Amino acid sequence: MLKQVDVLRGLLDIDVPVHGVLCFAEADWPLIGCSFTTCGVQACWPSKLSSQFEAEGLSSAPT
């Protein structure tokens, strides 16, 4: 994931933030308890990611 994020940052001609996210659609989150971030990569579930997009004002967020 970190290499993919770096490649994407290198390809962009504009300065925009690029973040790595692993979104697990069928994960059993009660075992983990919550989303987490490690090495700058967030692991979460779809509704958590969608609510983050909405909070940041990104109207084209995936659902």
PyMOL commands that set and color helices and strands:
alter all, ss='L'
color gray80, all
select helices_A, chain A and resi 2-11+29-32+46-55
alter helices_A, ss='H'
color red, helices_A
select strands_A, chain A and resi 20-23+36-38+41-44
alter strands_A, ss='S'
color yellow, strands_A
deselect
rebuild
show_as cartoon
